[in-house]
Amino acid sequence: MDEMDIITEQHPLDFNATNDDAYDFIPTYAPRTIEPIVVRGAGHVTVFALNNKFDEEFPQGLAHKVSREEYQETIRRVNGILKKNVPNHFKWLIFGCICCCCTIGLSLCPVVYLNKRSKAAVKRALSSENARIYHRLGLHWKLIQQKCSNNNAVQEYVLMIEFCSALSLSYPD
């Protein structure tokens, strides 16, 4: 029994070290990283980097991941929140700018509060959509602040769709 030959299965990417670099390690797999999809604002009104609507065009990166109707329903839900709130922010911003000298800048506080409340409403909507649909499909939506592509000094809020990596059960931790 002591002299039993053991035949091991060898992975095609494994190799036998023939030189002095016996301690070099080449992984047998490479984790797949997919670039997240960014949905930018498409509206005409932007208040404190929050645009009044997002583009409803279906990105090609989601072609086999999610249906067009589910994507558009999520965008419509987010756009509904922004359509209801952002025009009011703009009116309060104009009022705050007019009264800024008299109130020592305190007239801009309502706009900041309303903007924070709108961002929280959008994040809640995305969280419920993630739990309802997208986490099962391996996607995660979130609202993040990102620098504009044409101007590095200006920032805007965008919707980012990240691809969640599936757990690989064939490789150890």
C-alpha positions as CSV (number, residue, x, y, z in Angstrom):
1,M,0.0,0.0,0.0
2,D,2.9,2.4,0.6
3,E,4.1,2.2,-2.9
4,M,0.8,3.1,-4.5
5,D,1.1,5.4,-7.5
6,I,-1.1,8.5,-7.3
7,I,-2.2,10.0,-10.6
8,T,-3.1,13.7,-10.1
9,E,-5.2,15.7,-12.5
10,Q,-3.4,18.7,-13.9
11,H,-5.0,22.0,-14.9
12,P,-4.1,23.1,-18.5
13,L,-2.7,26.4,-17.3
14,D,-0.4,24.8,-14.6
15,F,3.2,24.4,-15.5
16,N,6.2,22.7,-14.1
17,A,9.0,25.1,-13.1
18,T,12.2,24.0,-14.8
19,N,14.5,26.9,-13.8
20,D,15.5,28.5,-10.5
21,D,12.2,30.4,-10.2
22,A,10.4,27.5,-8.5
23,Y,8.6,29.9,-6.2
24,D,6.9,31.9,-8.9
25,F,3.2,31.5,-8.8
26,I,0.9,31.9,-11.8
27,P,-2.8,31.9,-10.9
28,T,-4.9,29.3,-12.7
29,Y,-7.8,31.7,-13.1
30,A,-8.2,35.4,-13.7
31,P,-11.1,37.2,-12.0
32,R,-13.4,38.8,-14.6
33,T,-13.8,42.5,-14.1
34,I,-16.5,44.2,-16.0
35,E,-16.6,48.0,-16.2
36,P,-19.7,49.5,-14.5
37,I,-22.3,51.2,-16.7
38,V,-22.8,54.9,-16.0
39,V,-26.1,56.6,-16.8
40,R,-25.7,60.4,-17.0
41,G,-28.2,63.1,-16.5
42,A,-30.0,64.3,-19.6
43,G,-32.2,67.1,-18.3
44,H,-31.8,70.8,-18.7
45,V,-32.0,71.8,-15.0
46,T,-29.2,70.9,-12.6
47,V,-29.3,72.0,-9.0
48,F,-26.3,71.2,-6.7
49,A,-25.1,68.5,-9.2
50,L,-28.4,66.7,-9.3
51,N,-30.0,66.7,-12.7
52,N,-33.8,66.7,-13.3
53,K,-33.8,63.5,-15.3
54,F,-31.7,60.6,-16.5
55,D,-31.4,59.2,-20.0
56,E,-33.9,56.4,-20.8
57,E,-31.8,54.9,-23.6
58,F,-31.1,51.2,-22.9
59,P,-27.3,50.6,-22.6
60,Q,-25.9,47.7,-24.8
61,G,-23.9,46.4,-21.8
62,L,-27.1,45.3,-20.2
63,A,-28.4,43.5,-23.3
64,H,-28.4,39.9,-21.9
65,K,-28.6,40.8,-18.2
66,V,-31.9,42.7,-17.8
67,S,-34.9,43.3,-19.9
68,R,-35.5,46.7,-21.6
69,E,-38.8,47.1,-19.8
70,E,-37.4,46.6,-16.3
71,Y,-34.5,49.0,-17.0
72,Q,-36.9,51.7,-18.4
73,E,-39.3,51.2,-15.4
74,T,-36.5,51.8,-13.0
75,I,-35.3,54.9,-14.9
76,R,-39.0,56.2,-15.0
77,R,-39.3,55.7,-11.3
78,V,-36.1,57.7,-10.6
79,N,-37.1,60.4,-13.1
80,G,-40.5,60.7,-11.5
81,I,-38.9,61.5,-8.2
82,L,-36.5,64.0,-9.8
83,K,-39.2,65.6,-12.0
84,K,-41.3,66.2,-8.9
85,N,-38.5,67.7,-6.7
86,V,-35.8,69.4,-8.8
87,P,-37.9,72.2,-10.3
88,N,-38.9,73.2,-6.7
89,H,-35.2,73.2,-5.8
90,F,-34.5,75.6,-8.7
91,K,-37.2,78.0,-7.5
92,W,-35.9,77.9,-3.9
93,L,-32.3,78.5,-5.2
94,I,-33.4,81.6,-7.1
95,F,-35.3,82.9,-4.0
96,G,-32.2,82.1,-1.8
97,C,-29.9,83.9,-4.1
98,I,-32.1,87.0,-4.1
99,C,-32.4,87.1,-0.3
100,C,-28.8,85.9,0.3
101,C,-27.5,89.4,1.3
102,C,-30.3,90.0,3.8
103,T,-30.1,86.6,5.5
104,I,-26.3,86.2,5.5
105,G,-26.6,83.1,3.3
106,L,-29.2,81.3,5.5
107,S,-31.8,81.5,2.7
108,L,-29.8,78.8,0.8
109,C,-30.4,76.2,3.6
110,P,-33.8,75.1,2.3
111,V,-32.3,74.2,-1.0
112,V,-29.5,72.2,0.6
113,Y,-32.0,70.4,2.7
114,L,-34.4,69.7,-0.2
115,N,-31.5,68.4,-2.4
116,K,-30.4,66.1,0.4
117,R,-33.9,64.8,0.8
118,S,-34.2,64.2,-3.0
119,K,-31.0,62.2,-3.1
120,A,-32.2,60.1,-0.2
121,A,-35.5,59.4,-2.0
122,V,-33.6,58.3,-5.1
123,K,-31.3,56.1,-3.1
124,R,-34.3,54.5,-1.3
125,A,-36.0,53.8,-4.7
126,L,-32.8,52.3,-6.1
127,S,-32.4,50.2,-2.9
128,S,-35.9,48.7,-3.3
129,E,-35.3,48.1,-7.0
130,N,-32.1,46.3,-6.2
131,A,-33.7,44.1,-3.6
132,R,-36.7,43.4,-5.8
133,I,-35.0,42.7,-9.2
134,Y,-31.4,43.5,-9.7
135,H,-29.5,41.6,-7.0
136,R,-30.9,38.4,-8.3
137,L,-29.6,39.2,-11.7
138,G,-26.1,40.1,-10.4
139,L,-26.5,43.9,-10.8
140,H,-26.3,46.7,-8.3
141,W,-27.6,50.3,-9.0
142,K,-26.4,53.2,-7.0
143,L,-26.4,57.0,-7.1
144,I,-22.9,58.4,-7.0
145,Q,-21.2,61.8,-7.4
146,Q,-18.7,61.8,-10.3
147,K,-16.6,64.3,-12.1
148,C,-18.0,65.5,-15.4
149,S,-16.3,64.1,-18.5
150,N,-15.8,67.5,-20.1
151,N,-14.8,69.5,-17.0
152,N,-12.9,68.0,-14.1
153,A,-13.8,70.8,-11.7
154,V,-17.5,70.2,-12.0
155,Q,-19.2,67.2,-10.4
156,E,-22.5,65.6,-11.1
157,Y,-24.7,62.8,-9.8
158,V,-24.9,59.7,-12.0
159,L,-26.5,56.3,-11.8
160,M,-23.9,53.5,-11.7
161,I,-24.8,50.0,-12.6
162,E,-22.2,47.6,-11.2
163,F,-21.9,43.9,-12.0
164,C,-21.7,41.8,-8.9
165,S,-19.3,38.9,-9.2
166,A,-20.9,35.5,-8.7
167,L,-19.4,33.3,-6.0
168,S,-17.0,30.8,-7.4
169,L,-17.5,27.5,-5.5
170,S,-14.7,25.7,-7.3
171,Y,-11.8,27.8,-5.9
172,P,-11.0,27.9,-2.2
173,D,-11.0,31.1,-0.2
